[in-house]
Amino acid sequence: MLRPFLLAITIVLATPAAAAGDTVFPDYGEPKAVFEFFFADPRHIDNGLYWVRSFMNPLIEAPYDMAPEFLSIVVVIHGTEIVALARHNYEKYRDSVERMRYYAGLGVKFRVCGLAANDFGYDSDTFYDFVEIVPSAMVEIAHLQQQGYGLVIPQIHNKIFATEEIR
């Protein structure tokens, strides 16, 4: 009984201390992701777009150097942030709209839930030319998942501490 215990202690003590964390570069291939935007505050669309950026940038930069056209990214919008895509709100959401337009130019697809659009009284003329209206966000997300898209749901949190305070 004592021998297995002593053997275990010997193995643990003989194992070198863990080195500093290693950066690894998994073989990601050509990713497919669907981002679900359903925010309580329309201003949170900027936070959601940050998640899209955080997904894209590591893949289009070294060491992966993927061309944006090899990333299949769809953003499905069905919360209050839908108002940012209404052309009559351009001045209020200019920065968000221009970021979305930029991402759309890189191949990101922006799809708005037709049910949500109807709830807001919006029709196809309400939205920018880079926006597609789908019948239902839920059906669209399920459909994309069946095609192999991974679901990413951005979490929006209120930051309480500055990074410098808790580092």
Secondary structure as the mmCIF struct_conf table of DSSP 4:
data_model
#
loop_
_struct_conf.conf_type_id
_struct_conf.id
_struct_conf.beg_label_comp_id
_struct_conf.beg_label_asym_id
_struct_conf.beg_label_seq_id
_struct_conf.end_label_comp_id
_struct_conf.end_label_asym_id
_struct_conf.end_label_seq_id
HELX_RH_AL_P HELX_RH_AL_P1 LEU A 2 ALA A 14
BEND BEND1 THR A 15 THR A 15
HELX_LH_PP_P HELX_LH_PP_P1 PRO A 16 ALA A 18
BEND BEND2 ALA A 20 ALA A 20
HELX_LH_PP_P HELX_LH_PP_P2 GLY A 21 THR A 23
BEND BEND3 GLU A 30 GLU A 30
STRN STRN1 LYS A 32 PHE A 37
BEND BEND4 ALA A 40 ASP A 41
HELX_RH_3T_P HELX_RH_3T_P1 PRO A 42 HIS A 44
HELX_RH_AL_P HELX_RH_AL_P2 ILE A 45 ILE A 60
BEND BEND5 GLU A 61 GLU A 61
TURN_TY1_P TURN_TY1_P1 ALA A 62 TYR A 64
HELX_RH_3T_P HELX_RH_3T_P2 PRO A 68 PHE A 70
STRN STRN2 SER A 72 ILE A 77
BEND BEND6 GLY A 79 GLY A 79
HELX_RH_3T_P HELX_RH_3T_P3 THR A 80 LEU A 85
STRN STRN3 ALA A 86 ALA A 86
HELX_RH_3T_P HELX_RH_3T_P4 ARG A 87 ASN A 89
HELX_RH_AL_P HELX_RH_AL_P3 TYR A 90 GLY A 105
TURN_TY1_P TURN_TY1_P2 LEU A 106 GLY A 107
STRN STRN4 LYS A 109 CYS A 113
HELX_RH_AL_P HELX_RH_AL_P4 GLY A 114 ASP A 119
TURN_TY1_P TURN_TY1_P3 PHE A 120 GLY A 121
HELX_RH_3T_P HELX_RH_3T_P5 SER A 124 THR A 126
STRN STRN5 PHE A 127 PHE A 127
TURN_TY1_P TURN_TY1_P4 ASP A 129 PHE A 130
STRN STRN6 VAL A 131 VAL A 134
BEND BEND7 PRO A 135 PRO A 135
HELX_RH_AL_P HELX_RH_AL_P5 ALA A 137 GLN A 146
TURN_TY1_P TURN_TY1_P5 GLN A 147 GLY A 148
HELX_LH_PP_P HELX_LH_PP_P3 TYR A 149 TYR A 149
STRN STRN7 GLY A 150 VAL A 152
BEND BEND8 PHE A 161 PHE A 161
HELX_RH_AL_P HELX_RH_AL_P6 THR A 163 ILE A 166
#
